[in-house]
Amino acid sequence: MHEEAYWSTWVLALKRRGLNAPAAVFLEGLGPLSVFLAQVVYIGQPFLKGFLPGEQMGALARMLEDQQQRSSFAAFLEEDKD
């Protein structure tokens, strides 16, 4: 499944907590640490089950690994500021 299928769900969750703008800035500035963070998500899946269902956790990790997807998701977050 494509990670984009979960983006709306993630945006709503971030928006409810007022974190959509900070998350966009974080994703844009993540740089080389994104691969490390993706690995943390992969390894931490058993411990992070309460935050996101398994398939979404994998999609999050794949999005973090891919610079183009990170940028696209950050732009998606920025679009949905209203």
Order of alpha helices (4+ residues) and beta strands (2+ residues): alpha-alpha-alpha-alpha-alpha
